[in-house]
Amino acid sequence: MEKFNAQAVIEILKVLASNFQLDSEQIDEAIEDLERIKSTIPIENDEAIDKVDEIQDYLQYLLTADDDEAEIKEELSAIISELREGL
């Protein structure tokens, strides 16, 4: 994933993780932001596109999940760490 795109995704996830409440509006905005980022990724970088899709799917899942806040923050932190390793 291009560094700029990965950094943008990380920043979105950090905001969600730090201020997390199951706020569907905030999650929807994050999904839309990720869609805009995904549109800037070159089509041949399918690994990066797949990663953004995976994150969007997880956020979509959160809209209906009953997971506890600590578990969700932990999962978001794991996604952030994984993205940082790919930079």
Order of alpha helices (4+ residues) and beta strands (2+ residues): alpha-alpha-alpha-alpha
